[in-house]
Amino acid sequence: MKIHFPLIFLTVLCFLNCEQKTTTLYVGTYTDGDSEGIYQFQFNSETGALTNKQLATISENPSFITYSPDKKYLYAVNETDNGAVSAFKVASDDALSFINKASTHGANPCHVALNENGNKAVVSNYTGGNFALYTVKNDGTLTEAFQILDQTTDSMVSHAHSAQFYNDELYTSNLGRNAVFNYRLSNNTYELIAPSIVEIDDNSGPRHFSLTKDGKFIYIINELSSTITAARKIENGFERIETVSTLDPNFKGESYCADIHLSEDEQFLYGSNRGENSIVVFKRDATSGALNRIQNIQVNGDWPRNFTLDPTGKFILVANQKSNNIAVFKVDKTNGELRFLHEVELPSPVCLLF
């Protein structure tokens, strides 16, 4: 027996299914050209389509953005000589309303992260060479910084590049000091545990890093040497597993790494190369932590700064800063490889946030 559904029922059903496929993507940019601040798109997790581009809020050089854990608030660095970090409330229509701004106590902040409780934030000041720590109030407001971690020495210029909380610890990546530092929270102050958690080859320039969910492995992408340093947790810190190139062996030009991400199942590791203009794909051995390079794919643009996996893990989106476009790739979740789908134009995109 055939069942005939009314047309209006089918229309509603289609509408509900389409709604479930769509999620909001925010894009941080540099505003020294045609961009005005943070933009938003609607992303279709079935087709990979980016539509409905809008300006979410005006903001100066919001070059890195992140959510609070509940996604009710969004935080953006303002990468200027007078560094600042801005807090926004996410409205029901996904527009961003300004809450407040705080000084980062350093020039050119380039990264911001929150802890898993959403009550602390850390900002990395690249030119300032320090890290600023904040308390985040229940209404999303940032307090003034309660601690500044200055890693400059008499002999080495500090270039703070990124930081992440892990439980009661804080990891900070310093390109200038060629090291990843480790701090632990004690009486609302972060105290240094290790000034270099693992040996990193000279002149490597650690930029960003990814920790596995259990904290047992760390993968550090090195901007200057175009490498990734893999390390495993041991009783008193980390031990190095290996350092591997992010470049295709046939590439001979200059290139500088930028971003790094693990897949949700942690089977694959991805990194971006500015110069080779590629995303590198590694298969990860979950037991040993070792990496096996399986693909370098062109990003269909110039200077891939930041990239992100969508919430389903089926797509990777790449912000190509100099070519003013966002490229969308399909992920083969079986072997981790990428396939280019399409692109959209946007001035100076440098950070992507789902």
Buried (B, 14 or more C-beta within 10 A) or exposed (E): EEEEEEEEEEEEEEEEEEEEBBBBBBBBBBBEEEBBBBBBBBBBBEBBBBEEBEBBBEBBBBBBBBBBEEEEBBBBBBBBEEBBBBBBBBEEEBBBEEBBBBBBBBBBBBBBBBBEEBBBBBBBBBBBBBBBBBBBEEEBBBEEBEBBBBBBEEEBEBBBBBBBBBEEBBBBBBBBBBBBBBBBBEEEEBEEBBEBBBEBBEEBBBBBBBBBEEEEBBBBBBBBBBBBBBBBBEEEEBEBBEBBBBBBEEBEEEBBBBBBBBBEEBBBBBBBBBBBBBBBBBBBEEEEBBBEBEBBBEBBBBBBBBBBBBEBBBBBBBBBBEBBBBBBBBBBBEEBBBEBBBBBEBBBBBBBBB
